Amino acid sequence: MIKSYLKVLAVAILFAGCENNKKSEATPVEVDQTTIGHHMERLASDEFLGRKPFTEGEVKTVNYLKGEFEKLGLLPGNGDSFFQDVPMVEITGTPSENMEISGKNTSINLERLKDFVATTNKPVAEVGLENSELVFAGYGIVAPEYEWNDYEGVDWKGKTAVVLINDPGFKSGDSTLFKGNEMTYYGRWTYKYEEAARQGADGLIIIHDTEPAAYGWNVVEAGWSGSRLTIESDLPLLNVESWISGESAQKMFDASSMKGQDYKTLARNKDFNPIPLDLTVSVGITNTIKKDVSKNVVALLPGTERKDEYIIYSAHWDHFGVGKAIDGDSIYNGAVDNASGTAALLAIAEAFKKSGDTKRSIVFIEVTGEEQGLLGSAYYAENPIYDPKKTVANINIDALDSPGKMKDLTITGYGHSEMDEYAKEAAEKQNRYVIPDPEAEKGYFFRSDHFNFAKIGIPALYASGAYEGFEISIEDIKKYNDHYRMYKYHQPSDEYDPETTELSGIQLDLQLLFTVGFKLANEDYFPKWYDGSEFKAARE
């Protein structure tokens, strides 16, 4: 009798243990669509004043995010704080009304905003160009791996380079020229200003062209006027960073030593050498300087068995604040860009909490200053809170928008790492297919915060449905996306309307990104960079 009783008791204890184990195992849940919409609507409201760093809008935004993470029961992600301070300099520059381009027999006056924009990252009261010699420097690229140097043979001190946007592979028809139609980092405006400064130039003028830039002049006008933010640095800086319109550039070339020559074709030649234009440029900037501290918001959901290994979800909370009025509206609410991603992190954090404990830790970083040049993520990459070698992956979320559920999952930066395989597996569960970015020439891989995580070796996933809907055609999706870029991107019209904003596609994407993170959080494997990726060396 005693033996029988003990046997029954042992089985009961074992069964109870199994039941307890089952209860402790994490089980993924649905990402809540209502949560997404609630936070998007709130963050994109006029109350948050366009969420620009160094404004009342920042204070409201970061405190809102901190409060919402606390409500979910997440821990401070930076020691005992939910904030990581990001020291910045705000420079409010007022350029002269005209940029003057002069030659022996010509004088061209370009009008501010209409024809040119001019900014500086130098924290000084006054700066500018005074009769600085203009030299055409092709694409403004120095790329030893491609045996390419657009600056070679010129002493750039006192000179201003004039360059094209994107890189030589764009629309070349030659897949071996750089990466063909896929933009490299050499095509980004950030690189071009950095390289010109390294070369010792006084200034750089980028010629705007809508197709290779992937945005119209209206975006340049809005983004390169008013106050700008930068991180304090000892790196070389230009006196003037400028853009001019394509029409203004043509006037300049017609008045230069290159009159009648096809400057775009010349720049694509591997043997290109810089060409003096026999023109000078003058423009001044008066600055108001403010040093302050912006904030990344960091929240932690600790793991159990492998809690010192981390999956980082990132999104940028910032937008352009209050700026130039368009159709009577001066608040740049940024509903899609990026109240969607900011809300997404809160919705995914909620899903993780409801799903139970994970083996690895999950970190949610809402970064600042993305719109000013990925500043918050750049600062984190230089001052990581969590060891990059123990950071398993980054999943970045930026500007989610679709008119419905999408059949595709477009991966920006496809072919770089095994994160592609995780995304494929999750997509197949949703009866979706994976494609590389069909607009790789627009350089989206370098235009959001995952790029800075990749630069320090952390495999990154940046993906969303953007090409074909389950019930909406490829052609109609393209019209939808083109309409957003033309009429809403970086404009006050990027607002949240609960009556017209479709959340089903956003929810489907977030469910996929949650699924990827959930799998990573409950295994012991570290995704690898593929051979040939420029980011592999940083990981190794």
Number of C-alpha atoms within 10 A of each C-alpha: 6 7 8 9 10 11 12 12 12 12 12 12 12 12 12 12 12 12 11 11 10 11 11 13 14 17 15 17 17 18 26 16 18 12 16 24 24 13 22 25 19 17 29 28 21 17 15 22 24 30 32 25 28 19 16 15 21 23 16 15 25 25 14 16 23 20 13 16 24 14 10 17 15 22 19 19 22 18 12 8 13 25 22 24 17 23 17 24 21 22 24 22 25 18 25 17 16 18 22 18 22 22 18 10 8 11 15 16 15 20 16 18 21 13 19 27 27 27 27 27 22 19 19 14 13 16 20 23 21 15 18 22 24 25 23 24 25 27 26 30 23 18 12 8 7 11 9 17 20 22 24 14 9 15 11 20 14 15 23 28 27 26 26 27 25 29 28 27 21 25 14 15 10 13 13 11 16 20 16 19 25 24 24 22 18 22 26 19 20 14 14 26 22 16 21 28 22 14 17 17 23 23 29 29 26 23 22 25 18 14 14 19 20 17 16 16 20 15 17 20 19 16 18 20 19 15 19 22 23 21 20 14 9 6 8 15 21 24 24 27 25 19 27 25 21 18 12 19 19 14 14 22 18 13 22 20 15 16 14 10 11 10 16 13 12 13 22 17 12 14 11 18 18 19 18 19 19 15 22 21 22 17 20 21 22 18 22 15 16 15 16 14 15 25 22 23 28 28 26 22 24 21 18 13 14 16 15 15 24 27 21 24 27 27 28 30 33 28 28 24 24 19 18 17 12 12 8 8 13 17 27 31 31 31 31 24 25 27 32 29 29 29 27 32 25 21 27 25 26 22 21 25 18 16 17 14 20 26 22 26 23 27 25 24 27 27 29 32 29 20 24 20 19 22 23 32 28 24 21 19 20 11 12 15 13 17 12 18 16 13 22 25 28 25 23 23 27 24 20 23 24 24 20 21 21 27 22 23 25 22 23 23 21 19 16 21 22 18 25 23 14 19 23 20 16 21 23 13 11 16 10 19 19 22 18 16 22 14 13 19 24 23 24 20 22 20 18 22 30 27 26 22 26 22 18 19 24 30 28 29 29 24 28 27 25 26 22 23 21 14 11 15 13 14 11 14 19 14 12 15 15 13 12 17 17 14 13 19 22 23 26 25 19 21 22 21 14 12 6 8 17 16 20 16 23 26 24 22 26 26 24 25 26 26 24 21 24 22 14 23 24 19 12 14 9 17 18 18 24 15 12 11 11 13 21 20 13 14 15 9
